[in-house]
């Protein structure tokens, strides 16, 4: 296998792996809380079309503990 071969779902760099793992962890947390990942992300990026803000995940996790 040469360095130009690609593996599906793989990353090239350590930063890429960290980014992928962070997003997957965020998606799983949203799923466990019954929250849409896309609505959460849109709210954090300021592009959410809804009138209400999504609470910070830390406070939602703490409330369920």
N, C-alpha and C positions, 0 to 999 in steps of 0.2 A: 504494500500500500504506500503510495507516495504522499507527500505533504499536500498535494493538490486534491486528493480524494476527500470527499465530504461524507460525513455520517449524519443521517437524518436526526435532527434534534440536538446535535452537538454544538459546542461553542469553540471558538478559536482561542480565546484568551481567558485569563482568570477574571478580568472585569466582566466579560460576557457571561461567564458562569454565575458570578455574583448577581448580576442584573437579572438573569433568568430565574435564579433561585428566589430573589426578592419578590419578583412579580408573582411567581407561583405561590409563595407563602402568603402574599397579600390576597390572592384569589381564593386560596383555601380558607383563610380567616373570614373573608366576606361570605363565603359559602356556608361556613359553620354558623355565622350570625344571621343567616337568611337575608343577606344584603346583596344587591346586585353589584358586582365588581365594577361594571361600567358606569353605574350611577355614582358609586363612590369615587371612582377616578375622575369622572366629569366634574363632580363637586370640588374635588381638590385642585383641578386645573382651571376652575372657574368657567366651565363651559356647560354646566348642568342647566337644563331648561326648566327644572322644577323650582317652585317657590321656596321650598324648605331646604335647609342645609342638612347634610349628613353629619351626624355626630362623629367625633374622632374615634377611631377603632379602639384605642386604649380604654376609653371610658365605656364603650360598649362591652368589651371583654370583661372589664372590672365589674360591671353591673351584673353580668351573668355568673360571676364567681361566687 
